[in-house]
Amino acid sequence: MLSLYVSFSLFSFVASITPGPTNVIALSYGGKLGILRVLPFILGASIGTGFILFMTAMGLTQFLFDYPLVKPVLGFIGASWLSVMAYRLFHLKSVEAQGTLADKTGLSWFQGCGLQFVNPKSWMMSVTVASLYPSQGMSELLHYVSLAIIFALIAVPCICVWAYLGKLANRHLNTQTQQARLNQILAILLFLSVWWAFIQA
């Protein structure tokens, strides 16, 4: 079982550190709010993904497979919602312009957690875990709770890396034009990552 958990830890690292909607949002808001202000979002995203992983592995989302239309419809709704976020980010002019709303509300735990339920990447990863990392004789409940906790613990520092990269990037952007260009690049990355995950799901 130890080798399985080591393998899963490596899988969790790769899944968490590679580009996706959550990481792009952490990169964007980490640049203007800092890691501490984005940390509730990061914790919510990590726990939310772990929860989806657990539900999927335990078969609590089996209806997604019993009714073939449910999965693509939910995926399309989620991808569309994230695309709206990408559109809004694309049209923000600068870090200061973003701050007018975000500095008042910040990024909450609930936003990070809720995002995962419409994030195609989270669902695709969870289905993969359910098929690649079975319980192998031990209690399914204990096994999949362990996997969910391991994933969440690994995801937190991985997403923090993206938030820190955003902070570093903004230190070198001295004009509103440069900041607006960064917003546009991040918006495009968010849009592409969302629909790529949707197509692959």
N, C-alpha and C positions, 0 to 999 in steps of 0.2 A: 504493500500500500504506500510505502514511503516514496517509491519511484513514481507512483501515480501522482502523488501530491507535488513532487518536484516538477514533473512534467506539466501539471496544471498551473503551477506558479509561473513557469516560463510562458505558457500560453496566455495567462492573465497579463503578464508584463507586455507582451507583444500586442495583445488586444487593446490594452489601456494606453500605450504610448504612441500607437500609430494614429494618423489623422482621422478625425471623425467630428461630428457636430458638437459634441461636448467639449472636445479639446479646442476647437476653433473658437467657441464662445469663451472658454477660459482664457485663451490667448488674447482675444479682443478686450475683454473687461479687466483682465489682469494688468493690461497695459496702463489703464487709467485709474483703477481702484486699488491696485496692489493685491498681493496674495492673501493677506489677512481679510480684506473685504470680500474676496471671492471664495474664501475657504468654506463658508456655509454651503454655497452652490456646489463646490467640489465634493464635500461630504455627502450632500444629498444625492448627487449623481452617482457616487460610488456605492452608496447603500441601495439606491434605487435599482441599479444594474444587478447588484447581488441578489436583491429580492426577486427580480424578473428571472434571473438564473435559477433560483430555488424553485419558483413556481413552475417554470418550464420543465426542469428536471424531474419534479415530483408528479408531472402529468396534469397539473392544475390548469394548464392552457391547452389541453388536448382538443378543445373545441376549434382551435385554429386549424387543426388538421382534419377534424371530422367534417367541417364545412369549408371546402376549399376557397370559397369566395371571401370568407371573413379575413383571412390573413392579408391578401393583397389590398382589400379595401381599407383596413386599418393602417397598413403600410403607406398607402397613398395619402390618407388623411394626415398622417404624421409627417410625411415628406412635404406635403403642401404647407402645413403649419410652419415647419422649419424654413421653408422657402420664403415665407412672408417675413420671418426674422432676418433672413439673408437680404431681402429687398430693403428692409428698414436700415440695416447696417450699411448697405451699399450707399444709401443716400444721406448718411450722417456726414457732416462736413469736417468735423474735427473731434478731437478728444474733449474739448470744451463743450461742443454741441451735444456729445453723448452724455456728458456729466449732468446736464440740466435735469434729466430724469433719473439716471442711474445713481447719482450721488444722493438723491433723496431716498430711493427705495433699495439700492444695492441689489445683489443677487442672493436670493434666499435659498434655504435648504429645500423648501417645497418646489421652487423652480427647478433646481438641479434634479431632484427626485422625479418630479412630474415629467420633465423632459425625456427621461429614459423610456417612458411608456409610449412615446411617439417617435422614438429614435430607432430607425431600422437596424442600425449597427448593433444595438443592444439585444434586440430580438434574434438577429442572425447569430450572434455570438452565443446566446443562451441555448439555442437549438443545437449548435455544434457541441457545446459542453455536455448536453444531455446524451448525445450519441457517442462521444469519445471517452467520457469519464464515468462509466457505470460504477455502482457501489461495490461490486466484486465480493459479495457475501456478507458485508457488514450492513448494519442498519441503514436503510436508504435515507431516513430522516436525518440521522447524525452525519452521514456522508455528505449530503447535499447542503446541509447547514454549514458544514466545514468548508465546502467549496465556495459558498456564498461569502463567508467571512474572509477567506483567503483572498478572493477576488477584490473585495472592497478595500482590504488593507493594502493591496498592491496598487489599486487604481488611484488612491489618494495622492501618493507622491508623484505618480506618472502625470496626472492632470495638473498638479502643482508645477511641474516642469514647464508645461505649456503656458501657464499663467505667468511664470517668471520670465519666459522668453518674450511674452508680450510687454512686460515691464522693461526689459532690456531694449526692445525695439523702439519703444516710445521715448527712451532717453536720447535717442539719436535723431528723432524727428522734431525739428525745430520750428517748422511752420505749419499752419493749418492745412495748406495744400498737401504737404507730405503726410500729415495725419489722415487726411481724407483719402489719399491714395492707399494707405494701409487698410483703412476701413473697407475700401472697394475690393482689395485683394482678399481680405479675410472673408468678405461676403461671397465672393466667387468660390473660394475654397469650401465654405460652408454649403453652398448650393450644390457644388459638384460632389462633395462627400455624402450628402444626404441622398441624392438620386443614384449615386453609384451603389450605396448600401441597399437602396430599395430594389434596384435591378438585380443585385446579387442574391437578395433574400429569397 
